[in-house]
């Protein structure tokens, strides 16, 4: 009887374990509370990613794969703590979208130094802090995608946006150099330059100023969130591993 039970047990098929569900890629989006950042957060959640957003204020976005951190990207210690917390909880960071930015449209002769300093601190230094800390995590897995947001105000040289355009021009130069510094670790770094969009950045700008900008573009219309998401998709694609240090402007400037 014991022998028969042993034979039966030996001939029964072994239980097949279900394959473990792979962890979703982890993406960080700065300035994710509203505007472009909010749309990108919702867009990549729909695509199944684990999204961590940050902004100086709270977010009302609720999703099982979304986490929000109140972080001022101009404060270096806060950025360091944010990336450390992400590494500790998820053990990885695959994609960084540096969207946080501020603008103040004013003639150079009239712009206060405090306003100019805030623009540079947010747009350039915030991007630098986030890139530096995120790349440290990406380097360990030898894979990563970084997308920094620029603006068509750089190539168009728009009057009244000297400091804003200068800060974003610096972001583009930083992007090109960083791309060379991290390429050996499988990390790409590119920049995307959106056109004017219906966000807080252009509300309050006279319509004639917006129309003047649009007339300088091959496709004379306001950009959409989907236009931006399409550009980000291109840069973060697995197939874009040979594309780095590039700046893509929308609208045909």
N, C-alpha and C positions, 0 to 999 in steps of 0.2 A: 504493500500500500504506500509506504513511504517512497519507494523507488518510483512508483507510478506518478505520485505527486511531483517528484523531482523532474521526471521526464516532461510532464505537462508544463511545469514552470519554465523549463529550459526552452520549450518550443513556442511558448507564447510570445508574441511580438512585444518588444520593450516599449514602454510609454514614451511617446514623442513629446518633447518639451516645445512649447510655442516659442518662436524666436523673440528675443527681447525687442521691444519697440525702441528704435533709436531716438536719442534725445534730439529735440528740434534745435536748429541753429540759434545762437543767441545774438541778438542785435541790440545795440544801444542807439537811441535817437535823442539828441539834445534839443532843447526847446520844443518838447513834445506836447505841451499843454494845449496849444491851439495852432491854427494856421497850417502851414506845410507839415510841420512836425506831427501834429495830431492826425492829419490825413495819412501820413506815412506809417504811423503806428497802427492805425486801423487796417490799412492796406496789408501790412506784413503780418498782422495777426490773422487776417483772413487766409494768408498763404501758409499758415501753420508755424510761424516762427515764435520763439520766445523773445518778447520785446520788453526792454527796460527803457522807459522814458525818463527824462529829467527836465526840470525847469525850476525857477525860483519859487513858483507857486504850486499849490495842490492841483491835482487833476481829477476830473470826474469820470475818466475812462475806466470802466470795470470790465475785466476779462480774465479768465482763468490763467492765461499765459502773459498777462501784462502786469508789470510792476512799475511803480512811479517813485522817483526819489526827488526830494526837494534839494536842489543843488544849484549854486551860483557858479557857472563855469569860469568866472573870472577869479574865483577863490581857489588857488592851487590846492590847499589842504582838503577842501571839500571834494574836488575831482579825484584826488588820490584815494580818499576814503570810499568814494562811490565805486571806483573800479576794483578796489580791494574787496569790497562787499560782494560784488558781482562774481569775482574769481572764487571767493569762498563758497558762495551758494551754488553756482552753476559749474564751476571748474573750467570755464572756457569763455571766450568772447570772440565771436566770429566776424561780426560786422559792426562798424561804427559810422553813423551818419551825423556829421557835425552840421546841424541845422540852426542852432541857437545864434541869433544875431540881432543887432539893433541898427537903426539908421536915423539920421536927423538931417533933413534937407534944408540947407541954409547956405547963404553966401559965405565964402571963407572969411571975409572981413567982419562978418557978424557972428560967427560961431564961437561960443565960449570955450575956453580951454577944457573946462570940466566935461562938457559934452563930447568934445573930440576925444578926450582920454577914455571916456566910457565906451565909445564906439570901438576904439582900438583894443581896449581891454577885452571886450566881449567877442568881437569878430576874429581878432588875431590871437590874442593870448588864450582865450577860451578854447579855440581850436587847437592850439599848440598843446595845452595841458591835457586835453582829452586824447589827442593823437598819441602823445608820448606814453601815457599810462596804458591806453588800450593796446598799443603795439607791444608793450612788454608782455602782456598776456598772450597775444596772438603769436609771438615769436616762439613760445614754448610748444605750440602745436604746428608751427611752421606753415600757417595758413591764416589769411585774414583779408578783409576788404574794408578800406576806408574811403568814404566819400565826403568831401568838404564842399559846402555850398558857397559859391561865389555869386556873381551877378553880372548882367549885361551892362551895368553901369560902368564896368571896367573898360571894355572895348569902345563903348559909346562916348566915354569921357563927358558925362552929363554935368552941366553947370548946376551948382547948388549941392552937389554930392561929392565934393572933393575928398573930404576925410573918409566918408563911407566907401567910395570907390578905391581910395588908397589902402584902406584896411583890407578890402577884399582882394586887391592886387597883391598885397603881401601874403594873403592866404594862398593865392595861386602859386607864388614863388615858393612858399613853404611846402606846398603840395608836391611840386616838381622835385625839390631837393629831398624831401622825406621819402618820396618814391624810390630814389636811388639808395637811400640808407637802409631801407627795410626789404628791398627786393630779394636779397639772398635768403630771407626767411619765409618766402612764399606769400608775402603781403603786398597787395597793390594799393596804391593811393592815388585817387583822381579827384577832380573838382567838377562841379556842375553849376552852370550859371543860368538861373531862371530869368525870365522876363518879368516885367511888372505883373502882379497877380492881385486878386481881390483879397488882400490880407491887411492886417494892421499897419504894415510897413508903408502902404501907399494911401491909406485913408487919411483924408485931410490934404492930400496933394491936389492942386488945381487940375481940373479936367484938361485944360489946354496943355499943361505940362505932360500929362499922360499921353495925350494925342501926339505931342511932339516926339515923344520917345517911340511910340508905335510906328510913326511914319518912317523911322530909320531902320525898321526891321523888314526882312523879306516877307514875313507872314505878319501883317499888322493887326494883331489882336492880343488881348491879355492872355497870359499863360493860364493853365489849369493845373490842379493838383495831379491829375493823371499824367500830364506832360512831364512833371517832375518825377513821378513814380517810374515812368518808362525809362527815363535817363538813369535813375538809380538802379533799376533792374539790370540795365546793360552793364553797368560797372561792377555790380556784385555777382554777376553770373559766373558760374564755374568755367564757362567758355571764354571769359574775359581775362584769363590768367596771364595773357601776353600784352595786356593793355594797362599801362601805369604811367603816372606823371602827366596825364592829359587833362585838358580843360575843355568841356563841352558846353557851348552856349546854345540856349534854346532860341527859337524864333528866327534864325537865319540872320544874325547880326554880322 
